[in-house]
Amino acid sequence: MTTTEADTRENGQVYEDHALELTRYATVLVGPDDAPDIVTDAVLNAFASPNWRRVENRRAYLFRSVLNHANSFHRSGSRRRRREALSIVRDQPLRSRPDGGSHSINLATGVATRLTGAISGTL
């Protein structure tokens, strides 16, 4: 399916009609720094959808698209933070026990403590 010049004009008008309120909504969901990118991605994906021409309530469709992109943004950020936390845990040496005892319990406790600290940002 090709996009005609009329479709492009219509999509431009839809964007102009809803961009400000979509950006406000995205700002609540992801913050002011990432909101414009979320809106742009969501709107472009909506326009590219094969269902777009059949959508009756385009405003609602765009709001749902922004919500879905914001959720995806948070999931990818969460996965990134988890990967970074695990990387921090792997790169830090375990402290040795002063009494020279077994490290099996300390190993599990140390890893859990560092992982929790890394995820919460206290390391």
C-alpha positions as CSV (number, residue, x, y, z in Angstrom):
1,M,0.0,0.0,0.0
2,T,1.5,3.3,-1.0
3,T,1.0,6.6,0.7
4,T,-0.5,9.2,-1.6
5,E,0.0,13.0,-1.3
6,A,-3.5,13.3,0.1
7,D,-2.7,10.7,2.8
8,T,0.4,12.7,3.7
9,R,-1.5,15.9,4.0
10,E,-4.2,14.2,6.0
11,N,-1.6,12.6,8.3
12,G,0.1,16.0,8.7
13,Q,-3.2,17.5,9.8
14,V,-3.9,14.7,12.2
15,Y,-0.5,15.3,13.7
16,E,-1.0,19.0,14.0
17,D,-4.4,18.5,15.6
18,H,-3.1,16.2,18.3
19,A,0.7,16.7,18.7
20,L,0.5,19.1,21.7
21,E,-1.8,16.9,23.8
22,L,0.1,13.8,22.8
23,T,3.3,15.4,24.0
24,R,1.7,16.5,27.3
25,Y,0.5,12.9,27.8
26,A,3.9,11.4,26.9
27,T,5.6,13.9,29.3
28,V,3.5,12.5,32.2
29,L,4.5,8.9,31.1
30,V,8.2,9.3,30.4
31,G,9.3,12.8,31.4
32,P,10.0,16.0,29.4
33,D,13.3,14.9,27.9
34,D,12.0,11.7,26.2
35,A,8.4,12.8,25.4
36,P,8.9,14.3,22.0
37,D,10.8,11.1,20.8
38,I,8.1,8.9,22.1
39,V,5.4,10.9,20.3
40,T,7.3,11.0,17.1
41,D,8.0,7.2,17.1
42,A,4.4,6.4,18.1
43,V,2.8,8.7,15.4
44,L,5.1,7.5,12.6
45,N,4.4,3.9,13.5
46,A,0.7,4.6,13.6
47,F,0.8,6.2,10.2
48,A,2.7,3.3,8.8
49,S,0.3,0.7,10.2
50,P,-1.7,-1.1,7.6
51,N,-4.8,-0.5,9.7
52,W,-4.4,3.3,9.9
53,R,-6.8,4.0,7.0
54,R,-9.5,2.1,8.7
55,V,-9.1,3.6,12.1
56,E,-12.3,5.5,13.1
57,N,-11.0,7.3,16.2
58,R,-7.5,8.3,15.2
59,R,-7.0,10.4,18.4
60,A,-7.7,7.4,20.6
61,Y,-5.4,5.3,18.4
62,L,-2.6,7.8,18.7
63,F,-3.0,8.0,22.5
64,R,-2.9,4.2,22.7
65,S,0.2,4.1,20.5
66,V,2.0,6.7,22.7
67,L,1.1,4.6,25.8
68,N,2.5,1.5,24.1
69,H,5.7,3.2,23.1
70,A,6.1,4.7,26.7
71,N,5.6,1.2,28.2
72,S,8.2,-0.2,25.7
73,F,10.6,2.7,26.7
74,H,10.3,1.8,30.4
75,R,10.8,-1.9,29.7
76,S,13.9,-1.4,27.7
77,G,15.2,1.0,30.3
78,S,14.5,-1.5,33.0
79,R,16.4,-4.2,31.1
80,R,19.3,-1.9,30.5
81,R,19.6,-1.0,34.2
82,R,19.4,-4.7,35.1
83,R,22.2,-5.5,32.6
84,E,24.3,-2.7,34.0
85,A,23.7,-3.8,37.5
86,L,24.8,-7.4,36.7
87,S,27.9,-6.0,35.0
88,I,28.8,-4.1,38.1
89,V,28.3,-7.2,40.3
90,R,30.5,-9.3,38.0
91,D,33.2,-6.7,37.8
92,Q,33.6,-6.1,41.6
93,P,35.7,-8.5,43.6
94,L,34.2,-10.1,46.7
95,R,35.7,-9.1,50.0
96,S,37.5,-11.8,51.8
97,R,36.4,-12.8,55.2
98,P,38.7,-11.7,58.0
99,D,38.5,-15.0,59.8
100,G,39.5,-17.0,56.7
101,G,36.3,-19.0,56.8
102,S,34.2,-20.5,54.1
103,H,33.0,-18.0,51.4
104,S,29.9,-19.9,50.1
105,I,27.4,-18.1,52.3
106,N,29.3,-14.8,52.0
107,L,29.4,-15.2,48.2
108,A,25.6,-15.5,47.9
109,T,25.0,-12.6,50.4
110,G,27.7,-10.4,48.7
111,V,26.3,-10.9,45.2
112,A,22.7,-10.3,46.4
113,T,23.7,-7.1,48.3
114,R,25.7,-5.7,45.4
115,L,22.9,-6.5,42.9
116,T,20.3,-4.8,45.1
117,G,22.5,-1.8,45.6
118,A,23.3,-1.5,41.9
119,I,19.7,-1.7,40.8
120,S,18.6,0.9,43.4
121,G,21.6,3.1,42.4
122,T,23.4,3.1,45.8
123,L,26.6,1.6,44.5
